[in-house]
Amino acid sequence: MNNRLLQSRRAFLATTAAALAAPRVLTAQKSDKQLVIGAGEHRYEVHHNWAQLPAQYSWQTTHNVAVDRDQNLYVIHEGRENLKDHPSIFVFDPQGKFIRAFGQQFQGGGHGLEVRTEGKEQFLWVTAYQQVKSFAKLTLKGETVWQKYAPMDSGVYLKDEDTKPIKRWGRDAFMPTNYAFLPDGGFYLADGYGSYRVHRYDKDGKWLAKFGEPGKENGQFNTPHGIWLDDRPGRKPSVVVCDRANKRLQWFTLEGKHVKTLDGFILPANIDTHGDVMLVPDLSARVTLLDKDDKVITHLGEDPEWRAAVLKDGMKLRREEKGEGWVSGKFLHPHDACFDAAGNIFVAEWVNTGRVTKLRKVS
């Protein structure tokens, strides 16, 4: 594995052009029956390109997904910096019909997305990297409650990183990726592409502390991309981090003390839970379900050929054009995935044409 390619998003973006020069063109499997993947009690009907986007909008590298209590799906894409008036967030009803779009302020940097309930209200929480370099709390209609930038009190960022955000990479840059939420309204923010730290905030968005640092040892990170509060039944609540380029998950106490490490992933990108099941989308190229003891239940949509290529040659990210490189029931680059209330799964893939797949639970 070429570790240098895994040091930053910019490093593996540089490999995209070479990969696209000789795309692996695959023919989609066809069947009279709806394709089902998974095993045992975790089997799912596959509905690729489930969301119906109106013609006036375009998919622009899908990143993250989240579901509200009405089972509407929110999708954020990175967006193109030169299309400032194009929304970065789309909303779909439970049947995949388009409802609304907003979020032009995140164009060129849209990344993380979560729905959070506070009392009787729900809010949308967004992270943005690239030249946007901020995190924000919105209403579900897209009105901004607040938007914040680098926590300078942490002592890890270059001067003016909070007031003059520019597209700049490095361990002294702020490139937030995802959230985890505490019951009291506080939250953790993973700076997955910047400082490789996890920041903790109170319910009012005040910075409190940080944990982690760049490295390979337990408690250290190489792209802490995804984060989640693991409060599954029978477990003491902890913070679990997708330490993506180190190919592992790490669990921490709520105070940031390392608890355990779980290896065996390729490039784990984010986390969600439903009951005692943990969902881990892996950027190359599968979605993994873990049981209450963090044992693998099944890998969904795994492409063994692509997985072998990644393990052999390092991260050669291919952002395939629609219709090229796809096999029905398999994934190329799951960047995020989430459950809905019924246990169905939505998967967003990091591809330049965008793709959102619904896995409808049938078992």
N, C-alpha and C positions, 0 to 999 in steps of 0.2 A: 504493500500500500504506500502510495506517495503521500506522506504526511503534509508536504508543503501545499499540495492542492487542497487540503482540508482546512487550512488555516483561516480562510475568510471566504465570504460569498463571492468576492471579486475574483479570487483565485480560481474557483471552479466555474464561474461564468465564462472565463477566458477559454475554457475547453468546449463551449457550446458550438462554435462555428465549425470546428473540426468534426464534431460528432454529426452535425447536420449535413456535412458534405457527403456522407455515405449512410443515409438513414436505412434502418432495417424495416422494410415494408412488409407488413404482415396482413393476412386476410382474416377478417372477422369471422368467427364461427357462426354458423346459421343453424337454427333449429325451429321446429314448429312449436316447441314449448319454451316458456321463459327460462332462461339459464339460471340455475341455482348453484351457489358455491357455499363452502363451509362444511361443518361436520356436526353430527349428533344434534344437540339442542341449539346449535348455533349455525343454522342454515339460512341463506338469504337469496331472494330473487334479485337479479342484477338489472338495474335500469340506468344505463349510461345516458349522459346528456339529458338528464331528467328535467332540469329547469328550462322553461320556455322564455327565452329572451326576445323582446321586441326588436324589430329590424333597425330602429334608430339607435340602438346600443350595440356594443361589441364586447366580447370577452377579451380581457387583456391580462393574461397570466393570473389565474385564480389562485388565491392564497388560503383563506380561512373561511369556516362556516360556523354558524350558531343558530339555535332554535329558541323561539320565545314560547311562552306558556300557551299561546294559541296555535302552536305547531307551525308557525311561519318560519321559513328559512331565510337567513341573512348570509350573503356571500360578499366577501371583499376581494378585490383583485389589486395587484400592484398598480396598474394603470400606467399610461404613457405620459411622461412629463410634458410632452408637447401638445397634449390634448387636455388643457386645463379646464375646459367646460364639461368634460365627460365625467359622469359620476363614477365613483370607485366602489360603491356599495349597492347591491341589488337585493330586493326582497321578493320572496315567492310564497304563495299560499301552500297548504298541504298537498295540493294536486300538481304543484309545479308551475302554476300560473303566475305571471309577473304581477306584482302589486305596485311597487314604487322604486325609485332610485334616488340616491343623494351621495354626498361625501366627496364633492369635487376638490375639497381642500387636501385630500390625501392622495391625489393623482401623482403617480411617479414614486410612491412610497408606501401605499396601503399594504398592511401585513396582517396583524392579529385582530381577532374579533371575538367578543364574548357578550352574551346577554346576562344581565345581573338583576335580580329582583330585590328591591329595597322597599319594605312595607308593602303597599298595594301597587307600587309603580315598578316598571321595568326600564332598564337603561342599557344602552349599547356602549361597550367599551372597545376602543380602537387603539392599536399601535401602528406607527408608521416609521419606516426607516428611509434609506437613501437620503435625498436632500430635505425631506420633511422632518424627520428626526424628532418625533413627539409622541405623546399618548394623550387620549382624550376620552371624555364621557359625554355621550349624546343621548337624546331621547330616541325612542324607536322611530320617530318621524324624521330624525336627522338634525334637530336643533342642537347646537353645542351648549352643554352645561359648563364645561371647562376644558381647556387644552393646556398641557404642560410640556416642558422640555427637560433637558438634562438636569439631574439633581446635583447641583454643584457642591452641596454640603457633604457629599460622599467623598470628595477629594480625589477622584480618579479621572476627571475630565479636563480637557484643555480649556484655557480661558476663552470665554465668549461662546462656549458650546451651547449654552442655554439661550443666548440672545441672537446669535448669527448662525443658525444651522445651515451648513453647506454639505454637499455630498462628499464625505471624507471618511475613509475607513481607518481603523486602528484601535488599539486597546484603550486609548484616551478619547475615543469618539463614542457618541450615544446613538445606538441603533436598536431600540427596543423591539421585542418580538411577540411576547405573549404574557398573559396574566394568570394568577391564581388568587382566589378570594377566600377571606376568613369570615366566619359567621358574624363577627362584630362590624363588618363593613370595611375593615382594613384589607390590604391586598399586597401581593408580591408582583414585581415586574421583572421579567427576564430581559437583560440586555444581551441578547443572544448573538448579535452581529457586531457589537461594539466592545465594551469593557470586559465581557465574559463574567459579569457579576449578576447577582440577584438582589434587587432592592426591595425593601419593605416600607410600606406607607400606611398611615392610619386612614380612617374612614373619610377624612377631609382632604386626603391627598397630600398630607405632610410627610416628607421623607423622614424615616426613623433610623434605618440601619441597612447594612448590606452583608452578604456572605458570598464566599467563593472567590476564585481568582483563576487566571489562565494556567493550564497545566494538565497533566495526565493522572496525577495521584487522586485518591479518594478526597472529595471535597473541593477538587479543582475541576475546571471546565475547559472544553474546546468546543465552542458554539453551544451554550446552554439555551437551546432554541425554544423548547416547550416547557411548560410548568403547570402543575395542578395540585390542588389540595386533596390528598388521598385520605378521605374519611369514610371509606367503605365500612359496612357493618362489621363489628367485632375488632376493629383496628384502632389504635391510638392515632389521632389525626397527625399527619406529617405532610411535608412538601416534597413532591417528586418532580425531578427535573430531567428532561430529555437532553442529555449531554451528547449532542448529535455526532460531532466529528470524532468523539471518543467511543462511539458505537454502544452506548449504555444508558441505563436509567440510574439515577442516584436519588436516594431518599434522605431527607433531613428532618430534624426536629423543627418546630415552629420558630425556634431561635436560630436556626441555621447550622446546627451541629450534625455532622454526617452520621447516618444510621446504617445504611447498607447500599451496595451497588449490585446491579443486575446487568450482566453482559449478554451477548448473543444477538444483538441487533445489527442492522446495516447502517442506517442513518435515521434513527428515531427522531420524529419531527414535533409531535405534540401528543396530548393525552386527553381522554375523557373517561368518565365512569358511568355505569348504569347498574344499580344494585351492587353486587360484588365482582362485576366484570370490569376490567380495565381495557381500554381501546388505545392502541398505539399505531398511528399511521407512520410508515417508514418510507422515507423519500425515495428509496430504491429497493424494492418496488412492491410493497405489500402492506396490508393492514393486519396487525397482530392483536389477538384477544388473549388476555391473561386472566387466570382465575383468582380466587380470593387469597391464594398462597403465592401468587405471582408466577405460576407455572403456565406455560403456553397451552392454550386451548386449541387454537388453530391459527394458521396464517391465511388470510383472505386475499384472493386475487394475485397470488405470488407468481411471478414469471421467473422460473429457475434459470433460464438462459441469461436474462438481464442481471439477475442477482449474481451469477457466477462472474459475469463481466465486471461488475462493480468490485467484487472481492479481489479479482485479479489485477485490474488496471486502475483502481481508484475511481474518484468521482468524475465521470464524463457525462455531465448532465445533457440529455437530449430533450429539447422542448419540441416535440413532434408536431407537425402540421396535422390538422384534423384529417383522419382517414389514412394516415401513415403511421406505422408502428403500433397500432392498436390491435389487441386481441380481445374479443368479448369475454368478460369475466375476469380480466387481468388488468393490473395497474402498471403505469410507468413511474409516476412521481407523486405519490400521496403526500401532500404537504400538511393537510389537516383533515380531521374527521370528527364527527360528533354523533351522539345518540339523540333521538327524539324520545318522547314519553313512552312510546310503544316498544322501544328497543330497536327500531329501525336505525340504520346508519347512513349518514351523508358523508361523502368523500370528495374533497377538493384536491385537484392535482395541479402541481406547478408546471404548467405547459403554456406556451405562448398563445394558443388558441382558446385556452380555458376548458375545463371539463369538471362537471359536478355529477357524481353518480349517487343514486339512491339504492341502498341495499335493504330491501323489504324483508323483515324477518318472517319466516314461514314455519319455523319449528318452535 
